[in-house]
Amino acid sequence: MSEPSASPAPGSGPAVPPPVAGSTEPRVSPGTRASTAWRSRDVLRVTAIVFGFYVVLQLLWFASALVLVSFLGVLFGLAISAGVDRLAVLRVPRAIGAAAIVATFFAFMYGAGAAIAPTVSEQLTVLKSRLPEAQARVERWIQERGGIFGSAIGNRPVVDTIGAGAESTAVPPAQRVPAARAAPDSLASTARAPLSEGLGAQLGSAVRYVFPFLTSTIAGLAGLVVMLFVAIYVAVDPATYRRGFLSLVPVESRATASHVLTEMAVMLRRWLVTQLIAMVVIGVVSTVVLLALRVKAPFALGLVAGLLEFVPTIGPILSAIPAIGMGFLDSPEKAFYVAIAYIVIQQTEGQILIPLLMKGGIDIPPVLTILAQAVVPLLFGIIGLMVAVPLLAAIIVPLRILYIDRESTPRPAMGSP
């Protein structure tokens, strides 16, 4: 005979069902609902986080130049640390190794500069004085052929004589202006054309912004000093800064964060070393090719090509413009040969040299590279142009590790061990 089930005592709430075996859900009595209302401390916590994030962004924007210079210092410090690691194997203290590498680099730069400085200085003067004439010849050549390009720059009268030994028989008689009626300096008057003014302004801006160290401003020197000291300290003891960053990450995520930092360091070091080698190779090869083609100011143009190689995609285009213009001083055919030579050099570098040096490094989509080089300089100026590509690489690496690779990794099926 079964015993009657006990009824709940009067005044007590409804019976709570027993938990299901193996269930981890908390027991909730019927008729009750989980509260979703925010408490006062939750509102204060979220407000403090949002305000702190806003303050940090404002500080980064206000000190953007310092942040980007520090990023460059870390970038060069990672490259120096590779040499310091090799010297440490030989029991050379890291501080002495870092100082020795930096001193050797500056000594090499000073020796190379002292060896080629007179020639380069003279050719830079020639380059600066002859570029307006080259621009005038390019415009005159386009006008003579008419078509879309000629209508784009307008059908201005062309001076009967441009430069020494220039022939004007190809100019239509209706567009000729006698030399006596021309301005005393025909090159200067022709260089005031819209195309020449625009091209000259762009080249002048490129020279001013790509070579900021030539201005010898206090801000530039201060930035160089900060970058140098950051690079040395990072190269001497990178583990300290690594541990400091990981201490800000939750314990359960530190292994992933450490892997991300390692991959970023390897990628940025490989990119910088590759760019430095490519700068030297492109500078030397461009100089040799320009010497073979007998283009004026070959050493200066080779130096420009090597320096601008640090800015991918845009730098080679900017370096080819003055070289092609100087080729026009002799003939359009020589300018064509110079353009072909620059295209062959850049294609050889992109298809052979860079893949050989990178050895399977991360591939940055060209569209993202162009967009980064267009947007970052608008926000941060010339320093942004210098760090646009490594900054993009530093962003892509964690995205690839945390999201792309994780999403592409097959997950085990439900119920599988």
C-alpha positions as CSV (number, residue, x, y, z in Angstrom):
1,M,0.0,0.0,0.0
2,S,1.6,3.3,-1.1
3,E,1.9,6.2,1.2
4,P,0.0,9.4,0.2
5,S,2.2,12.1,-1.2
6,A,2.9,14.9,1.2
7,S,1.2,18.2,0.3
8,P,3.1,21.4,0.7
9,A,2.7,23.2,3.9
10,P,0.3,26.1,4.0
11,G,2.0,29.4,3.2
12,S,5.0,27.9,1.5
13,G,5.7,28.7,-2.1
14,P,5.2,26.4,-5.0
15,A,7.4,23.3,-5.0
16,V,10.7,23.6,-6.7
17,P,11.3,20.7,-9.2
18,P,14.5,18.7,-8.5
19,P,17.4,19.4,-10.7
20,V,17.9,17.2,-13.7
21,A,20.9,14.9,-13.4
22,G,24.0,16.2,-15.2
23,S,22.4,19.7,-15.7
24,T,24.4,22.7,-14.9
25,E,21.5,25.2,-15.0
26,P,20.6,26.8,-11.7
27,R,17.3,25.9,-10.1
28,V,14.7,28.6,-10.6
29,S,11.4,28.4,-8.9
30,P,8.4,28.6,-11.1
31,G,6.9,32.0,-11.4
32,T,10.2,33.8,-11.0
33,R,12.1,35.5,-13.9
34,A,15.8,36.5,-14.1
35,S,16.2,40.2,-13.7
36,T,17.6,42.0,-16.8
37,A,17.6,45.5,-15.3
38,W,21.0,47.2,-15.0
39,R,22.1,48.0,-11.6
40,S,23.7,51.3,-10.7
41,R,27.2,49.9,-10.5
42,D,26.8,48.3,-14.0
43,V,25.9,51.7,-15.4
44,L,28.8,53.3,-13.7
45,R,31.2,50.6,-14.9
46,V,30.1,50.9,-18.6
47,T,30.2,54.7,-18.4
48,A,33.7,54.6,-17.0
49,I,34.9,52.2,-19.8
50,V,33.4,54.3,-22.5
51,F,34.8,57.5,-21.1
52,G,38.2,55.9,-20.6
53,F,38.2,54.7,-24.2
54,Y,37.3,58.1,-25.4
55,V,40.1,59.7,-23.4
56,V,42.7,57.2,-24.7
57,L,41.6,57.9,-28.3
58,Q,41.9,61.7,-27.7
59,L,45.4,61.3,-26.2
60,L,46.5,59.1,-29.2
61,W,45.1,61.6,-31.6
62,F,46.8,64.5,-29.8
63,A,50.1,62.7,-29.6
64,S,49.8,60.9,-32.9
65,A,53.2,62.0,-34.1
66,L,54.9,60.7,-30.9
67,V,52.9,57.4,-31.2
68,L,53.9,56.9,-34.8
69,V,57.6,57.8,-34.1
70,S,57.5,55.3,-31.2
71,F,56.1,52.7,-33.5
72,L,59.0,53.3,-35.9
73,G,61.4,53.0,-33.0
74,V,59.8,49.6,-32.1
75,L,60.0,48.6,-35.7
76,F,63.7,49.3,-35.9
77,G,64.3,47.9,-32.5
78,L,62.9,44.5,-33.6
79,A,65.4,44.6,-36.5
80,I,68.3,45.5,-34.2
81,S,67.3,42.8,-31.7
82,A,67.9,40.1,-34.4
83,G,71.5,41.2,-34.6
84,V,71.8,41.5,-30.8
85,D,70.5,37.9,-30.4
86,R,73.3,36.7,-32.7
87,L,75.9,38.7,-30.7
88,A,74.5,37.3,-27.5
89,V,75.4,33.8,-28.6
90,L,79.0,35.0,-28.7
91,R,78.5,36.2,-25.0
92,V,78.4,39.8,-26.0
93,P,76.2,41.8,-23.6
94,R,73.0,42.9,-25.2
95,A,73.5,46.6,-24.3
96,I,77.0,46.6,-25.9
97,G,75.7,44.6,-28.9
98,A,72.8,47.1,-29.5
99,A,75.1,50.1,-29.2
100,A,77.7,48.5,-31.5
101,I,75.1,47.7,-34.2
102,V,73.7,51.3,-34.1
103,A,77.2,52.8,-34.1
104,T,78.3,50.6,-37.0
105,F,75.2,51.6,-39.0
106,F,75.8,55.3,-38.5
107,A,79.5,54.9,-39.3
108,F,78.6,53.1,-42.6
109,M,76.1,55.8,-43.5
110,Y,78.6,58.5,-42.7
111,G,81.4,56.8,-44.8
112,A,79.1,56.2,-47.7
113,G,77.8,59.7,-47.5
114,A,81.3,61.2,-47.4
115,A,82.3,59.1,-50.4
116,I,79.4,60.1,-52.7
117,A,78.4,63.4,-51.1
118,P,80.2,65.7,-53.5
119,T,78.9,63.9,-56.6
120,V,75.3,63.6,-55.3
121,S,75.2,67.2,-54.1
122,E,76.3,68.4,-57.5
123,Q,73.8,66.2,-59.3
124,L,71.0,67.2,-57.0
125,T,71.6,70.8,-58.0
126,V,71.6,69.8,-61.6
127,L,68.4,67.8,-61.0
128,K,66.7,70.7,-59.4
129,S,67.7,73.2,-62.1
130,R,66.9,71.0,-65.1
131,L,63.5,69.5,-64.0
132,P,61.6,72.6,-65.1
133,E,63.1,72.3,-68.5
134,A,62.2,68.6,-68.6
135,Q,58.6,69.4,-67.6
136,A,58.4,72.0,-70.4
137,R,59.7,69.5,-72.9
138,V,57.2,66.9,-71.8
139,E,54.3,69.3,-72.2
140,R,55.6,70.5,-75.6
141,W,55.8,66.9,-76.8
142,I,52.2,66.2,-75.7
143,Q,50.9,69.3,-77.3
144,E,52.6,68.5,-80.6
145,R,50.8,65.2,-80.7
146,G,47.4,66.6,-79.7
147,G,44.7,64.1,-78.9
148,I,43.2,63.6,-75.5
149,F,46.4,64.5,-73.6
150,G,46.9,67.7,-75.6
151,S,43.3,68.8,-75.0
152,A,43.6,68.0,-71.3
153,I,46.4,70.5,-70.9
154,G,45.1,73.1,-73.4
155,N,46.5,74.3,-76.7
156,R,48.8,77.0,-75.5
157,P,51.2,78.7,-77.8
158,V,54.6,77.0,-77.7
159,V,57.7,79.1,-77.6
160,D,59.7,78.8,-80.9
161,T,62.9,77.8,-79.1
162,I,63.1,75.8,-75.9
163,G,66.6,75.2,-74.6
164,A,69.7,75.0,-76.5
165,G,69.6,73.1,-79.8
166,A,65.8,72.5,-79.6
167,E,64.1,72.1,-83.0
168,S,60.7,73.7,-83.5
169,T,59.9,72.5,-87.1
170,A,57.3,70.0,-85.7
171,V,55.2,72.8,-84.2
172,P,52.3,74.0,-86.3
173,P,52.9,77.6,-87.6
174,A,49.7,78.8,-86.0
175,Q,51.0,77.8,-82.6
176,R,54.5,79.3,-83.0
177,V,55.5,82.4,-81.1
178,P,58.7,84.1,-82.3
179,A,61.5,84.0,-79.9
180,A,61.8,87.8,-79.8
181,R,58.2,88.1,-78.5
182,A,58.8,85.4,-75.9
183,A,59.7,86.2,-72.3
184,P,63.4,86.7,-71.6
185,D,63.5,83.3,-69.9
186,S,61.4,81.1,-72.2
187,L,61.8,78.1,-69.9
188,A,60.4,80.0,-67.0
189,S,57.4,81.2,-69.0
190,T,56.7,77.8,-70.3
191,A,57.1,76.2,-66.9
192,R,54.2,78.4,-65.7
193,A,51.8,76.2,-67.7
194,P,49.1,74.3,-65.7
195,L,50.7,71.0,-66.2
196,S,54.1,72.2,-65.3
197,E,52.9,74.1,-62.2
198,G,51.0,71.1,-61.0
199,L,53.8,68.6,-61.6
200,G,56.3,71.0,-60.1
201,A,54.2,71.5,-57.0
202,Q,53.8,67.8,-56.6
203,L,57.5,67.1,-57.0
204,G,58.3,70.0,-54.7
205,S,55.9,68.6,-52.1
206,A,57.4,65.1,-52.5
207,V,60.9,66.4,-51.9
208,R,59.9,68.4,-48.9
209,Y,57.9,65.6,-47.3
210,V,59.9,62.6,-48.3
211,F,63.2,64.1,-47.1
212,P,62.1,65.9,-43.9
213,F,65.6,65.5,-42.3
214,L,66.9,68.0,-44.9
215,T,65.0,70.8,-43.1
216,S,67.0,70.2,-39.8
217,T,64.1,71.3,-37.7
218,I,64.0,70.8,-34.0
219,A,60.9,68.6,-34.2
220,G,62.6,66.3,-36.8
221,L,65.7,65.9,-34.6
222,A,63.7,65.3,-31.5
223,G,61.7,62.6,-33.4
224,L,64.9,61.0,-34.6
225,V,66.3,60.9,-31.0
226,V,63.1,59.4,-29.6
227,M,63.0,56.8,-32.3
228,L,66.7,55.9,-31.8
229,F,66.4,55.5,-28.0
230,V,63.2,53.5,-28.3
231,A,64.9,51.2,-30.8
232,I,67.9,50.7,-28.6
233,Y,65.9,50.0,-25.4
234,V,63.6,47.6,-27.3
235,A,66.6,45.7,-28.8
236,V,68.4,45.5,-25.4
237,D,65.5,44.0,-23.4
238,P,62.4,43.1,-25.5
239,A,61.3,40.5,-22.9
240,T,60.5,43.2,-20.3
241,Y,58.1,45.0,-22.6
242,R,56.6,41.8,-23.7
243,R,55.9,40.7,-20.1
244,G,54.5,44.2,-19.4
245,F,52.0,43.9,-22.2
246,L,51.0,40.3,-21.3
247,S,50.3,41.4,-17.7
248,L,47.4,43.5,-19.1
249,V,45.8,40.5,-20.7
250,P,43.6,38.0,-18.8
251,V,45.4,34.9,-17.6
252,E,43.4,32.5,-19.8
253,S,44.2,34.6,-22.9
254,R,47.9,35.1,-22.4
255,A,49.0,32.1,-24.4
256,T,47.1,33.4,-27.5
257,A,48.4,36.9,-26.9
258,S,52.0,35.7,-26.6
259,H,51.6,33.8,-29.9
260,V,50.2,37.0,-31.6
261,L,53.1,39.1,-30.3
262,T,55.6,36.6,-31.6
263,E,54.1,36.5,-35.0
264,M,53.8,40.3,-35.2
265,A,57.5,40.7,-34.2
266,V,58.6,38.1,-36.8
267,M,56.5,39.7,-39.5
268,L,57.6,43.3,-38.8
269,R,61.2,42.4,-38.5
270,R,61.1,40.4,-41.8
271,W,59.3,43.3,-43.5
272,L,61.8,45.9,-42.4
273,V,64.9,43.9,-43.2
274,T,63.4,43.1,-46.6
275,Q,62.7,46.8,-47.3
276,L,66.2,47.9,-46.3
277,I,67.8,45.3,-48.6
278,A,65.4,46.3,-51.4
279,M,66.3,50.0,-50.9
280,V,70.0,49.2,-51.4
281,V,69.4,46.9,-54.4
282,I,67.0,49.3,-56.1
283,G,69.3,52.3,-55.5
284,V,72.4,50.5,-56.9
285,V,70.6,48.9,-59.9
286,S,68.8,52.1,-60.8
287,T,72.1,54.1,-60.7
288,V,73.8,51.5,-63.0
289,V,71.0,51.5,-65.5
290,L,70.8,55.3,-65.6
291,L,74.6,55.4,-66.1
292,A,74.3,52.9,-69.0
293,L,71.5,55.0,-70.6
294,R,73.6,58.2,-70.1
295,V,70.8,60.0,-68.2
296,K,71.8,63.2,-66.5
297,A,72.3,63.1,-62.7
298,P,72.3,59.2,-62.4
299,F,73.6,59.1,-58.8
300,A,71.1,61.6,-57.5
301,L,68.2,59.7,-59.3
302,G,69.5,56.4,-57.9
303,L,69.6,57.8,-54.4
304,V,66.0,59.1,-54.8
305,A,64.9,55.6,-56.1
306,G,66.5,53.9,-53.2
307,L,65.0,56.1,-50.5
308,L,61.5,56.1,-52.0
309,E,61.6,52.3,-52.1
310,F,60.8,52.4,-48.4
311,V,57.3,53.5,-49.4
312,P,55.8,50.5,-51.3
313,T,53.7,51.0,-54.4
314,I,53.7,54.8,-54.4
315,G,57.5,55.3,-53.8
316,P,58.6,53.6,-57.1
317,I,56.2,55.7,-59.1
318,L,57.4,58.9,-57.6
319,S,61.0,58.0,-58.2
320,A,60.4,57.2,-61.9
321,I,58.8,60.6,-62.6
322,P,62.0,62.7,-62.4
323,A,64.1,60.0,-64.1
324,I,61.7,59.9,-67.1
325,G,61.7,63.7,-67.1
326,M,65.5,63.9,-67.2
327,G,65.5,61.4,-70.1
328,F,63.2,63.8,-72.0
329,L,66.1,66.3,-71.9
330,D,67.8,64.2,-74.5
331,S,64.9,62.6,-76.5
332,P,61.5,61.1,-76.0
333,E,63.0,57.7,-77.0
334,K,65.4,57.9,-74.1
335,A,62.6,58.7,-71.8
336,F,60.8,55.7,-73.1
337,Y,63.8,53.5,-72.4
338,V,64.0,54.9,-68.9
339,A,60.4,54.1,-68.2
340,I,60.8,50.5,-69.5
341,A,63.9,50.1,-67.4
342,Y,62.1,51.2,-64.2
343,I,59.2,48.9,-65.0
344,V,61.5,46.0,-65.5
345,I,63.4,46.8,-62.2
346,Q,60.2,47.0,-60.2
347,Q,58.7,43.9,-61.7
348,T,61.9,41.9,-61.0
349,E,61.9,43.2,-57.4
350,G,58.3,42.3,-56.9
351,Q,58.4,38.9,-58.5
352,I,61.8,37.7,-57.5
353,L,63.6,39.7,-54.8
354,I,60.8,40.4,-52.4
355,P,59.4,36.8,-52.4
356,L,62.9,35.5,-51.9
357,L,63.6,37.7,-48.9
358,M,60.1,37.4,-47.3
359,K,60.1,33.5,-47.6
360,G,56.4,33.0,-47.4
361,G,55.6,36.0,-45.2
362,I,52.1,37.3,-44.9
363,D,50.7,38.7,-48.2
364,I,49.0,42.1,-47.9
365,P,46.4,42.7,-50.6
366,P,47.5,45.5,-52.9
367,V,44.1,47.3,-52.6
368,L,44.5,47.4,-48.8
369,T,48.1,48.7,-49.2
370,I,47.0,51.5,-51.5
371,L,44.1,52.5,-49.3
372,A,46.3,52.5,-46.2
373,Q,48.9,54.7,-48.0
374,A,46.1,57.0,-49.0
375,V,44.2,57.3,-45.7
376,V,46.9,57.2,-43.1
377,P,48.9,60.1,-44.5
378,L,45.8,62.2,-44.6
379,L,45.4,61.7,-40.9
380,F,49.0,61.7,-39.7
381,G,51.1,63.3,-42.4
382,I,54.4,62.1,-43.8
383,I,55.1,59.8,-40.8
384,G,51.8,58.1,-41.5
385,L,53.0,57.4,-45.1
386,M,56.2,55.8,-43.7
387,V,54.4,53.5,-41.2
388,A,51.2,52.8,-43.2
389,V,52.3,49.4,-44.6
390,P,53.9,48.0,-41.4
391,L,51.0,49.3,-39.4
392,L,48.6,47.5,-41.7
393,A,50.7,44.3,-41.4
394,A,50.6,44.7,-37.6
395,I,46.8,44.8,-37.8
396,I,46.4,41.9,-40.3
397,V,48.6,39.5,-38.2
398,P,46.3,39.3,-35.1
399,L,43.2,39.3,-37.3
400,R,44.5,36.3,-39.2
401,I,45.5,34.4,-36.1
402,L,42.4,35.3,-34.0
403,Y,39.7,35.1,-36.7
404,I,40.7,33.8,-40.1
405,D,42.8,30.9,-39.0
406,R,40.4,30.0,-36.2
407,E,37.4,30.1,-38.5
408,S,39.1,28.0,-41.2
409,T,40.1,25.3,-38.6
410,P,37.6,22.4,-38.8
411,R,35.7,21.9,-35.5
412,P,35.0,18.4,-34.2
413,A,31.5,17.1,-34.7
414,M,29.0,17.1,-31.9
415,G,29.4,14.1,-29.7
416,S,32.9,13.3,-31.1
417,P,35.6,12.7,-28.4
